[in-house]
Amino acid sequence: MTQPPQPPQQPPNTPPPAGPPSGGFGAPQDPPPGGFGQPTPPPADPFGKQPQQPPQQPAAPQDAPAGGYGTPPPAAGGYPTPPAPQPNGYGYPQAPQQGYGYPQGPAGQPGMPQQGYGYPTQPMQPQYGAPQPAGDGGKKFSTQMQIIVAAAVAVVLIIGGGIIYAATGDDKGGTNEASSSGATGGEAKGGEGDGLAGGDEKAPASTKSEVAFQLPEPVVTDITTVMGSWVTDKAYVKSGVAEITAYDRDKGTKLWSVPLPGEVCSASRHMSKDFKTAIVFEETKATKANKYPSCNQVGVIDMSAGKLLWSKGVTSATGGDKPIRFDEVTLSGTTVAAGGTSGGAAFKLDDGAELWKPKVGADGCYDRGYAGGEALAVVRKCGTSDSPQLTVQALNPTTGAPLSSFQMPAGVDYASIVSTKPLVVAADVGDTAGDGSGISDFFSIDAATGKLIVRIPADAEQYAARCGSTEVERCQNLAVGNNRLYVPTENHDGTSEYGETNEVVAFDLTTGKLLGGRADAGDRYSLTPLRMDGTNVIAYKEPPYDKGGQIVSIDGETFKQTLLMENPSDEAVREAERRFSTDHSEILYKDGRFFKSKRLVSKRSTSDADEKLYLVVAYRTD
């Protein structure tokens, strides 16, 4: 199957040839126009108190962004609800404080006094805090500066004072503020037999890993999909070119291979308890006469037995004898569900018996794609391509009947289901994310009633989770558990001259508030959540150019980190690891074994014809 090539990714923390790197956090984007549902909590600064640098000269007033800084979606009835200012976040002026060590400009940055949501934004005043001329010891504001800061605080308190309790109070009259500084998770070393409270993974006696195996990249003549990888109790299973192959997860020796008539187009990320999974593949290999065969076959691989249990195509309910194309497939319990632009179908896991066929209503609605795991949910699309209307439904996995329905707000062309239990959806509302991540907001939904619990703005310039632009179940770099959404921040300057770093923070799925804790990647590392392990978060630390990567377990409550694996820093080994971009690779960790693999392979250029390229790199601890 030929697909458009992915843009090349530059690994983070690569030392530049000269001069410090550019980049860092920009000003937050405006939340999307339009609104939906309940009042939305204000975006919070995930980095807490930050040092501020004095301007060389007073900054000129800046115009407010269109629509007002941080304009929220209107609440029910169409009226915006101004949020309370957050401590150490947007809306409060800050004195110089210790923080991450990257400077901020004098205006338009988090921490500057601003008016609330929905109000005209006043011109920014320069921040002060520079040492004063001799005579006051360099430690005091001038009288003029004190007046400016006091006035700014008064403006904020007048605007926000009437709603502080509504945004932060609990039912008992206390406070439940979304602190952005909070506790920072430290890192602990593993010990022999250390079991991690709340999860199944254990810390090994030695966290130093070794290369288990490296599988060479197959030679292809075009861009080829090799999507799909799984870890069973005995094998690492990976899609290849028109095949599914299992390897000994410690040695990389081939255990079995299942040939397919064409390329693998899509694969479920889920497995059954007895290690069955679902795939979509082409009916035939590409030929000169048929360069683009259809992805119309749904099948189930038994990864314990090493065989294709069944495969079949489905014709449209509206007629025709050709099987329809499917874009993605998932698994929930004993139900396999596949969706695409021609609608969705479902089958029994064990024998492929048809549960339902594509349903296209008189209104043109169809099942665009499904998400599985602990429950089954669907994104159903109606309307026209120019004006789509998306509905997210929790489904009965046996009949496909909707258990509840939630209508996405206008301005959403595609929606991705992050989690089915709890039900969490991501979308780029009004194409406001602007970074290709597919996420401007998260929606926490009550799957039993279809009611919105809370809408969580996720400024694309601050948070680094990603979702596929069209796929329903292709979100990555995030995890959901403990009634929380764990996301990484974008990389920003660290304390070293060239290094960058980031953090993992969490949002409460009931209140939408940014919780008071974070896990720090550490200087020159970049931290990415992979999955939940009970109540813990398994995360990958993408390394700097001279180190190997790490796997850590993050306590979902305290954010304390336990090191599970540290990969070798030998040049050849670390370079092989760095070849796999985190955003465009499949990354798995289980039982002290770590795998990075490609989703696409392409024809080699003349410049890399003799270079060692890998389909998979694997590591293990003792």
C-alpha positions as CSV (number, residue, x, y, z in Angstrom):
1,M,0.0,0.0,0.0
2,T,1.5,3.3,-1.0
3,Q,1.2,6.1,1.5
4,P,2.5,9.6,1.5
5,P,6.0,9.8,3.2
6,Q,6.3,11.1,6.7
7,P,8.5,14.2,7.1
8,P,11.9,13.4,8.5
9,Q,12.2,14.0,12.2
10,Q,15.2,15.5,13.9
11,P,16.0,13.7,17.2
12,P,15.8,16.1,20.2
13,N,18.8,17.4,22.0
14,T,21.1,17.1,19.0
15,P,24.0,19.5,19.6
16,P,24.1,22.3,17.0
17,P,27.3,23.0,15.1
18,A,27.5,26.5,16.5
19,G,25.6,28.7,18.9
20,P,22.7,27.8,21.2
21,P,19.6,26.3,19.7
22,S,16.6,28.3,18.9
23,G,13.2,27.4,20.1
24,G,11.5,27.1,23.4
25,F,8.0,27.9,24.5
26,G,6.1,30.5,22.6
27,A,3.1,32.4,23.8
28,P,0.0,30.3,24.4
29,Q,-2.4,30.1,21.5
30,D,-6.0,31.3,21.8
31,P,-8.4,28.5,22.6
32,P,-10.6,27.6,19.7
33,P,-13.5,29.8,18.7
34,G,-17.0,28.6,19.5
35,G,-17.8,26.7,22.6
36,F,-19.4,23.8,24.2
37,G,-20.7,22.3,27.4
38,Q,-19.6,23.3,30.8
39,P,-17.3,26.1,31.8
40,T,-13.7,25.4,30.8
41,P,-10.9,25.7,33.3
42,P,-8.2,28.2,32.2
43,P,-5.0,26.9,30.7
44,A,-2.5,26.5,33.5
45,D,1.2,26.9,33.3
46,P,2.7,23.4,33.9
47,F,6.1,24.7,34.8
48,G,5.2,26.7,37.9
49,K,7.3,29.6,39.0
50,Q,9.8,30.7,36.4
51,P,12.7,33.1,36.5
52,Q,12.1,36.4,34.9
53,Q,14.7,38.6,33.2
54,P,14.5,42.3,33.2
55,P,14.2,44.1,29.8
56,Q,17.0,46.1,28.5
57,Q,14.6,49.0,28.1
58,P,10.8,49.3,28.9
59,A,8.9,47.2,26.4
60,A,6.4,48.9,24.1
61,P,2.8,48.0,24.8
62,Q,1.7,44.9,22.8
63,D,-1.6,44.4,21.1
64,A,-3.9,41.7,22.4
65,P,-4.2,38.6,20.2
66,A,-7.4,38.4,18.2
67,G,-10.3,37.4,20.3
68,G,-8.6,38.3,23.5
69,Y,-5.8,36.3,25.3
70,G,-7.1,32.9,26.2
71,T,-10.7,33.5,25.1
72,P,-12.6,30.4,26.4
73,P,-15.4,28.7,24.7
74,P,-18.8,30.0,25.8
75,A,-20.7,28.0,28.3
76,A,-24.2,26.7,27.6
77,G,-26.2,29.7,26.4
78,G,-23.3,31.2,24.6
79,Y,-21.8,33.4,27.3
80,P,-18.2,33.0,28.2
81,T,-17.4,32.2,31.8
82,P,-14.3,34.0,33.1
83,P,-12.1,31.7,35.1
84,A,-10.3,32.5,38.3
85,P,-6.7,33.4,38.0
86,Q,-4.4,30.5,38.9
87,P,-1.6,30.9,41.5
88,N,1.8,31.1,39.8
89,G,0.1,30.9,36.5
90,Y,-1.7,33.1,34.0
91,G,-3.2,36.2,35.4
92,Y,-0.9,36.9,38.4
93,P,2.3,39.0,38.3
94,Q,5.2,37.1,39.7
95,A,8.3,38.3,41.4
96,P,11.6,36.8,40.3
97,Q,11.8,33.2,41.5
98,Q,13.9,30.1,41.1
99,G,12.7,27.7,38.3
100,Y,13.8,25.9,35.3
101,G,16.4,28.4,34.3
102,Y,15.2,29.6,30.9
103,P,14.6,33.3,30.5
104,Q,11.4,34.9,29.5
105,G,10.7,38.0,27.5
106,P,9.4,41.1,29.3
107,A,5.9,40.9,27.9
108,G,3.3,38.5,26.7
109,Q,4.6,35.6,28.8
110,P,3.0,33.5,31.5
111,G,3.0,35.3,34.8
112,M,2.2,38.8,33.4
113,P,-0.8,40.6,34.9
114,Q,-3.7,40.3,32.5
115,Q,-7.4,40.8,32.4
116,G,-9.7,37.8,32.5
117,Y,-11.2,35.8,29.7
118,G,-13.6,37.6,27.6
119,Y,-12.4,41.1,28.6
120,P,-10.3,43.5,26.5
121,T,-6.7,42.8,27.2
122,Q,-4.7,45.7,28.4
123,P,-1.3,46.5,26.9
124,M,1.4,44.5,28.7
125,Q,3.6,46.2,31.2
126,P,7.3,45.2,31.4
127,Q,8.2,42.9,34.2
128,Y,10.6,44.3,36.8
129,G,12.9,42.7,39.3
130,A,16.3,43.7,38.0
131,P,18.8,44.9,40.6
132,Q,18.4,48.7,41.1
133,P,21.1,51.2,41.0
134,A,23.5,51.5,43.9
135,G,21.9,53.0,47.0
136,D,19.2,50.4,47.6
137,G,21.5,47.4,47.5
138,G,19.9,46.2,44.2
139,K,17.1,44.4,46.1
140,K,14.2,46.8,46.1
141,F,11.7,48.1,43.6
142,S,11.6,51.8,43.1
143,T,8.4,53.5,44.3
144,Q,7.2,53.8,40.7
145,M,7.7,50.1,40.1
146,Q,5.8,49.2,43.3
147,I,2.8,51.3,42.2
148,I,2.8,49.6,38.8
149,V,2.8,46.1,40.2
150,A,0.3,46.9,42.9
151,A,-2.1,48.4,40.3
152,A,-1.7,45.3,38.2
153,V,-2.5,43.0,41.1
154,A,-5.6,45.1,41.9
155,V,-6.9,44.8,38.3
156,V,-6.6,41.0,38.4
157,L,-8.2,40.7,41.8
158,I,-11.1,43.0,40.8
159,I,-11.8,41.0,37.7
160,G,-11.3,37.6,39.1
161,G,-12.2,38.1,42.7
162,G,-15.8,37.3,42.3
163,I,-15.2,33.9,40.7
164,I,-12.3,32.5,42.7
165,Y,-14.5,30.3,44.8
166,A,-16.5,29.0,41.8
167,A,-13.4,27.9,40.1
168,T,-11.5,26.5,43.0
169,G,-13.8,25.8,45.9
170,D,-15.2,22.3,46.8
171,D,-18.6,21.4,48.2
172,K,-17.3,21.9,51.7
173,G,-16.2,25.4,51.2
174,G,-12.5,24.5,51.0
175,T,-10.1,24.9,48.1
176,N,-9.0,22.5,45.4
177,E,-6.7,24.7,43.4
178,A,-4.9,23.5,40.3
179,S,-1.3,24.3,41.4
180,S,1.2,24.3,38.5
181,S,4.2,24.1,40.7
182,G,3.5,21.3,43.2
183,A,5.6,18.3,44.0
184,T,8.2,17.2,41.6
185,G,8.8,13.5,41.1
186,G,12.3,12.4,42.0
187,E,14.0,9.3,40.6
188,A,14.8,6.1,42.5
189,K,17.0,3.3,41.4
190,G,15.7,-0.2,41.1
191,G,16.8,-3.1,43.3
192,E,16.6,-6.9,43.0
193,G,13.0,-8.0,43.1
194,D,11.7,-4.6,43.7
195,G,7.9,-4.6,43.0
196,L,6.5,-1.3,42.2
197,A,3.3,-0.5,44.2
198,G,0.3,-0.1,41.9
199,G,1.7,-2.0,38.9
200,D,3.0,-5.2,37.4
201,E,6.4,-4.1,36.3
202,K,9.4,-4.7,38.6
203,A,12.6,-2.9,39.0
204,P,15.5,-5.2,38.0
205,A,18.6,-5.7,40.1
206,S,20.6,-3.8,37.5
207,T,18.9,-1.2,35.3
208,K,21.8,-1.3,32.8
209,S,20.4,-2.9,29.6
210,E,22.1,-4.7,26.8
211,V,21.1,-5.1,23.1
212,A,18.9,-8.1,22.8
213,F,18.7,-8.0,19.0
214,Q,18.5,-5.7,16.0
215,L,16.4,-6.6,12.9
216,P,17.5,-5.1,9.6
217,E,15.1,-3.0,7.7
218,P,13.7,-4.8,4.7
219,V,14.6,-3.5,1.2
220,V,11.5,-2.1,-0.6
221,T,10.8,-0.3,-3.8
222,D,8.3,2.2,-2.4
223,I,6.9,3.5,0.9
224,T,5.6,0.4,2.6
225,T,3.5,0.1,5.8
226,V,4.8,-2.3,8.5
227,M,2.4,-1.2,11.2
228,G,1.8,-3.4,14.2
229,S,3.9,-4.7,17.1
230,W,3.0,-6.7,20.2
231,V,4.7,-8.4,23.1
232,T,3.4,-11.8,24.4
233,D,4.7,-14.0,27.2
234,K,7.2,-15.6,24.8
235,A,7.5,-13.5,21.6
236,Y,7.9,-10.1,20.1
237,V,5.6,-10.0,17.1
238,K,6.0,-7.5,14.3
239,S,4.5,-6.7,10.9
240,G,6.8,-7.0,8.0
241,V,6.4,-6.7,4.3
242,A,3.2,-8.8,3.6
243,E,3.8,-10.9,6.7
244,I,3.5,-11.1,10.5
245,T,6.6,-12.5,12.2
246,A,7.3,-13.6,15.8
247,Y,10.8,-13.4,17.3
248,D,12.2,-14.7,20.6
249,R,11.9,-11.6,22.7
250,D,15.4,-12.1,24.2
251,K,17.4,-13.4,21.2
252,G,15.5,-12.2,18.2
253,T,15.5,-15.7,16.6
254,K,12.5,-16.2,14.3
255,L,9.8,-18.3,15.9
256,W,7.1,-18.3,13.2
257,S,5.9,-16.2,10.2
258,V,2.4,-15.8,8.7
259,P,2.5,-14.8,5.0
260,L,-0.2,-12.4,3.8
261,P,-1.5,-11.8,0.2
262,G,-0.6,-8.0,0.6
263,E,0.7,-5.3,2.9
264,V,-0.5,-4.8,6.4
265,C,-2.6,-1.5,6.3
266,S,-3.6,-1.2,10.0
267,A,-3.3,-3.2,13.2
268,S,-5.0,-3.1,16.5
269,R,-2.9,-2.0,19.5
270,H,-4.9,-4.4,21.7
271,M,-4.5,-8.1,22.4
272,S,-6.9,-10.6,23.9
273,K,-5.8,-12.4,27.1
274,D,-4.8,-15.4,25.0
275,F,-2.7,-13.2,22.6
276,K,-5.0,-12.8,19.6
277,T,-5.0,-9.5,17.7
278,A,-6.7,-8.0,14.6
279,I,-5.2,-6.6,11.4
280,V,-6.4,-5.1,8.1
281,F,-4.4,-6.0,5.0
282,E,-4.5,-5.7,1.2
283,E,-6.2,-8.4,-0.9
284,T,-3.1,-8.7,-3.1
285,K,0.4,-7.3,-3.6
286,A,0.8,-4.2,-5.8
287,T,1.5,-4.9,-9.4
288,K,2.0,-2.7,-12.5
289,A,-1.7,-3.2,-13.4
290,N,-2.9,-2.7,-9.8
291,K,-0.5,-0.3,-8.1
292,Y,-2.9,0.5,-5.2
293,P,-4.7,-2.7,-4.0
294,S,-7.5,-2.1,-1.5
295,C,-7.1,-2.6,2.2
296,N,-10.3,-4.6,2.4
297,Q,-9.4,-7.8,4.4
298,V,-9.9,-8.0,8.1
299,G,-8.2,-10.9,9.9
300,V,-7.2,-12.2,13.3
301,I,-3.7,-13.5,14.2
302,D,-3.3,-16.1,16.9
303,M,0.1,-15.1,18.3
304,S,0.4,-18.2,20.5
305,A,-0.2,-20.6,17.7
306,G,1.4,-18.5,15.0
307,K,-1.4,-18.6,12.5
308,L,-4.0,-16.5,10.7
309,L,-7.3,-17.7,12.3
310,W,-9.6,-16.1,9.7
311,S,-9.8,-13.3,7.3
312,K,-12.7,-11.8,5.2
313,G,-14.0,-8.9,3.3
314,V,-17.4,-7.1,3.7
315,T,-19.6,-5.6,1.0
316,S,-21.5,-2.4,1.6
317,A,-25.0,-2.6,3.0
318,T,-26.1,-0.3,0.1
319,G,-25.2,-2.9,-2.6
320,G,-22.2,-3.9,-4.7
321,D,-20.2,-7.0,-4.7
322,K,-16.7,-5.6,-4.0
323,P,-15.4,-5.6,-0.5
324,I,-15.1,-2.1,1.0
325,R,-11.9,-0.5,2.3
326,F,-11.1,-0.2,6.0
327,D,-8.7,2.4,7.4
328,E,-8.3,1.0,10.9
329,V,-9.2,-1.9,13.2
330,T,-9.5,-2.4,16.9
331,L,-10.3,-5.1,19.5
332,S,-12.5,-5.0,22.6
333,G,-13.3,-8.2,24.5
334,T,-14.4,-10.7,21.9
335,T,-15.3,-8.1,19.3
336,V,-13.2,-7.0,16.3
337,A,-14.4,-3.7,14.8
338,A,-13.0,-2.1,11.6
339,G,-14.0,1.4,10.3
340,G,-13.4,3.7,7.4
341,T,-15.0,6.1,5.0
342,S,-17.5,3.4,3.8
343,G,-18.7,2.6,7.3
344,G,-17.8,0.1,10.0
345,A,-18.2,-3.6,10.5
346,A,-17.6,-6.0,13.4
347,F,-16.9,-9.7,13.8
348,K,-16.5,-12.3,16.5
349,L,-12.9,-12.7,17.6
350,D,-12.7,-16.5,17.5
351,D,-14.4,-17.4,14.2
352,G,-15.0,-14.1,12.3
353,A,-18.8,-14.4,12.4
354,E,-20.3,-11.1,11.3
355,L,-21.8,-9.0,14.1
356,W,-22.8,-6.0,12.0
357,K,-22.1,-4.6,8.5
358,P,-21.5,-1.0,7.4
359,K,-24.5,1.1,8.1
360,V,-25.0,4.3,6.1
361,G,-28.2,6.1,7.1
362,A,-30.4,8.3,4.9
363,D,-28.6,11.3,6.4
364,G,-25.3,10.0,5.1
365,C,-24.0,9.1,8.6
366,Y,-21.5,6.3,8.9
367,D,-19.1,4.8,11.5
368,R,-15.7,6.5,10.8
369,G,-13.7,4.4,13.2
370,Y,-13.7,2.5,16.5
371,A,-11.6,2.5,19.7
372,G,-11.3,-0.7,21.8
373,G,-9.6,-1.9,25.0
374,E,-11.8,-2.1,28.1
375,A,-14.9,-0.9,26.2
376,L,-15.9,-0.1,22.6
377,A,-16.6,3.4,21.3
378,V,-17.1,4.9,17.8
379,V,-16.8,8.2,16.0
380,R,-19.8,8.5,13.8
381,K,-19.7,11.1,11.0
382,C,-22.6,12.9,9.5
383,G,-23.1,15.9,7.2
384,T,-20.8,16.9,4.3
385,S,-17.1,17.1,4.0
386,D,-17.3,20.9,4.2
387,S,-19.5,20.8,7.2
388,P,-19.2,17.5,9.1
389,Q,-20.9,16.7,12.4
390,L,-19.2,14.1,14.6
391,T,-20.8,12.1,17.3
392,V,-18.9,9.9,19.8
393,Q,-20.9,6.9,21.0
394,A,-20.2,4.2,23.6
395,L,-21.4,0.9,22.0
396,N,-22.7,-2.5,23.0
397,P,-19.8,-4.6,21.6
398,T,-22.0,-7.5,20.7
399,T,-24.8,-5.7,18.8
400,G,-23.2,-2.3,18.0
401,A,-26.2,-0.5,19.6
402,P,-25.3,2.9,21.1
403,L,-25.3,3.0,24.9
404,S,-24.8,6.8,24.9
405,S,-24.0,9.6,22.4
406,F,-22.0,12.8,22.7
407,Q,-22.1,15.4,19.9
408,M,-18.8,17.1,19.2
409,P,-18.9,20.9,18.9
410,A,-18.9,22.6,15.5
411,G,-15.5,23.1,13.9
412,V,-14.3,19.5,14.5
413,D,-13.4,17.7,11.3
414,Y,-11.8,14.7,13.0
415,A,-11.9,13.3,16.5
416,S,-9.7,10.7,18.1
417,I,-10.6,8.5,21.1
418,V,-7.8,8.5,23.6
419,S,-9.5,6.1,26.0
420,T,-12.7,4.1,26.1
421,K,-12.8,3.6,29.9
422,P,-12.9,6.4,31.0
423,L,-14.1,7.9,27.8
424,V,-11.7,10.6,26.7
425,V,-11.7,12.2,23.2
426,A,-9.2,14.6,21.6
427,A,-9.9,17.0,18.8
428,D,-8.5,20.0,17.0
429,V,-11.4,22.4,17.2
430,G,-11.5,24.9,14.4
431,D,-8.0,23.8,13.3
432,T,-6.5,26.0,16.1
433,A,-3.7,23.7,17.3
434,G,-1.6,24.8,14.4
435,D,1.2,22.2,15.0
436,G,-0.1,19.1,13.3
437,S,-0.7,17.4,16.6
438,G,-4.5,17.0,16.0
439,I,-5.2,18.3,19.5
440,S,-6.5,21.6,20.8
441,D,-8.8,20.2,23.4
442,F,-9.6,17.0,25.3
443,F,-13.2,16.0,26.2
444,S,-13.9,13.9,29.3
445,I,-17.3,12.3,28.7
446,D,-19.6,10.2,30.9
447,A,-19.9,7.0,28.8
448,A,-23.1,6.0,30.6
449,T,-25.1,9.2,29.8
450,G,-23.1,10.8,27.0
451,K,-22.9,14.0,29.0
452,L,-19.7,16.1,28.9
453,I,-17.9,16.1,32.2
454,V,-15.3,18.7,31.3
455,R,-13.5,20.1,28.3
456,I,-9.8,20.6,28.8
457,P,-7.9,23.1,26.6
458,A,-4.5,21.8,25.7
459,D,-2.4,24.6,24.3
460,A,-0.4,23.0,21.4
461,E,2.6,25.2,22.2
462,Q,2.8,23.8,25.7
463,Y,1.7,20.1,25.4
464,A,3.2,17.4,23.2
465,A,0.6,14.7,22.9
466,R,-0.3,13.7,19.3
467,C,-3.2,12.1,17.5
468,G,-3.5,10.9,13.9
469,S,-5.1,13.4,11.7
470,T,-7.8,11.0,10.4
471,E,-7.5,7.8,12.5
472,V,-9.8,7.4,15.5
473,E,-7.4,5.3,17.6
474,R,-4.0,6.7,16.8
475,C,-3.2,9.0,19.8
476,Q,0.3,8.7,21.4
477,N,2.6,10.3,23.9
478,L,-0.1,10.3,26.6
479,A,-1.8,8.0,29.1
480,V,-5.1,7.8,30.9
481,G,-5.5,6.3,34.4
482,N,-6.4,7.2,38.0
483,N,-9.1,9.5,36.5
484,R,-6.3,11.5,35.1
485,L,-4.9,12.4,31.7
486,Y,-1.0,12.3,31.7
487,V,0.6,14.4,28.9
488,P,4.1,15.6,28.2
489,T,5.0,19.3,27.9
490,E,6.8,20.5,24.8
491,N,10.6,20.6,25.0
492,H,12.1,23.8,26.4
493,D,15.5,25.1,27.4
494,G,17.2,23.3,30.2
495,T,20.1,24.4,32.4
496,S,22.9,23.2,30.1
497,E,24.0,25.4,27.1
498,Y,22.5,23.2,24.4
499,G,20.2,20.8,26.2
500,E,16.4,20.8,26.3
501,T,14.1,19.1,28.7
502,N,10.4,18.6,29.5
503,E,7.9,17.3,32.0
504,V,4.9,15.0,32.4
505,V,1.9,16.6,34.0
506,A,-1.6,15.5,34.7
507,F,-5.2,16.9,34.3
508,D,-8.1,15.8,36.5
509,L,-10.7,14.2,34.2
510,T,-13.6,15.4,36.5
511,T,-12.5,19.1,37.1
512,G,-10.2,19.6,34.1
513,K,-7.7,21.2,36.4
514,L,-3.9,20.8,36.0
515,L,-2.9,18.9,39.1
516,G,-0.1,20.0,41.5
517,G,2.7,17.7,40.5
518,R,5.0,16.8,37.6
519,A,7.7,14.3,36.6
520,D,10.8,16.0,35.3
521,A,12.7,14.5,32.4
522,G,16.0,15.8,33.6
523,D,18.4,18.0,31.7
524,R,18.8,17.0,28.0
525,Y,16.2,14.2,28.2
526,S,12.7,14.3,26.9
527,L,10.0,12.3,28.8
528,T,7.1,10.6,26.9
529,P,4.3,8.5,28.5
530,L,3.8,5.1,26.8
531,R,1.0,3.4,28.8
532,M,-0.5,2.8,32.2
533,D,0.8,0.0,34.4
534,G,-1.9,-0.2,37.0
535,T,-1.8,3.2,38.7
536,N,1.7,3.9,37.4
537,V,2.8,5.5,34.1
538,I,5.4,3.8,32.0
539,A,7.4,6.4,30.2
540,Y,10.4,6.6,27.8
541,K,13.2,9.1,28.3
542,E,14.5,10.0,24.9
543,P,18.2,10.7,25.4
544,P,20.7,13.4,24.4
545,Y,23.1,12.6,21.6
546,D,25.7,11.1,23.9
547,K,23.5,8.8,26.1
548,G,21.2,5.8,25.8
549,G,17.5,6.1,26.4
550,Q,15.8,5.2,29.7
551,I,12.5,3.6,30.8
552,V,11.0,4.8,34.0
553,S,7.8,4.1,36.0
554,I,6.1,7.2,37.3
555,D,3.9,6.9,40.4
556,G,0.6,8.2,39.2
557,E,-0.1,10.1,42.4
558,T,3.3,11.3,43.7
559,F,5.1,11.5,40.4
560,K,8.1,9.8,41.9
561,Q,10.1,8.0,39.2
562,T,11.7,4.6,39.4
563,L,14.3,3.8,36.8
564,L,13.6,0.5,35.1
565,M,16.1,0.5,32.2
566,E,19.0,2.5,30.9
567,N,20.3,1.7,27.4
568,P,24.0,1.6,26.4
569,S,25.7,4.8,25.5
570,D,28.2,3.2,23.0
571,E,28.1,5.2,19.8
572,A,26.8,2.6,17.5
573,V,24.1,1.4,19.9
574,R,22.9,4.9,20.8
575,E,22.9,6.0,17.1
576,A,20.7,3.0,16.2
577,E,18.2,3.9,19.0
578,R,18.1,7.6,17.9
579,R,17.2,6.5,14.4
580,F,13.7,5.8,15.6
581,S,11.7,9.1,16.0
582,T,9.5,8.9,19.1
583,D,6.6,10.5,17.2
584,H,6.8,8.0,14.2
585,S,7.8,4.7,15.9
586,E,6.1,2.0,17.8
587,I,7.5,1.8,21.3
588,L,6.8,-1.0,23.7
589,Y,8.1,-2.0,27.2
590,K,7.2,-5.1,29.1
591,D,8.9,-7.4,31.6
592,G,12.3,-5.7,31.4
593,R,12.3,-5.7,27.6
594,F,12.2,-2.6,25.4
595,F,11.4,-2.4,21.7
596,K,11.4,0.4,19.1
597,S,10.2,-0.3,15.6
598,K,9.2,1.5,12.4
599,R,5.7,1.9,11.1
600,L,6.8,2.7,7.6
601,V,9.8,1.8,5.5
602,S,10.9,3.4,2.2
603,K,13.1,2.9,-0.7
604,R,16.7,3.7,0.2
605,S,18.4,6.7,-1.4
606,T,21.9,6.3,-2.8
607,S,23.3,8.1,0.2
608,D,22.1,5.5,2.7
609,A,22.4,2.4,0.4
610,D,25.3,1.0,2.5
611,E,24.1,2.2,5.9
612,K,22.8,-0.1,8.5
613,L,19.1,0.6,9.0
614,Y,16.9,-1.3,11.3
615,L,13.3,-2.3,11.4
616,V,13.5,-3.1,15.2
617,V,16.0,-2.5,18.0
618,A,15.4,-4.4,21.2
619,Y,17.0,-4.2,24.7
620,R,16.8,-6.2,27.8
621,T,17.9,-6.1,31.5
622,D,19.0,-9.2,33.4
